Amino acid sequence: MLQKKVLTYEAVCDSEAFKILLPLVPENLEIVGIESKPLSLLIKDAVKLIKKEFNIK
């Protein structure tokens, strides 16, 4: 199973497509430099990025 996850990760990273990753982590895990936000706010931020990237108003 780990091998499949690694291959998926590599495929996503190798793609030249525009990517937005949402940092969804368990509550008992802290990632330095990543602000903890509710999913609804992460989605709003992602929509803003998409609009900016594709010049959508």
Secondary structure, 3 states (H helix, E strand, C coil): CHHHHHHHHHHHHHCCCCCCCCCCCCCCCCCCCCCCCCHHHHHHHHHHHHHHHCCCC
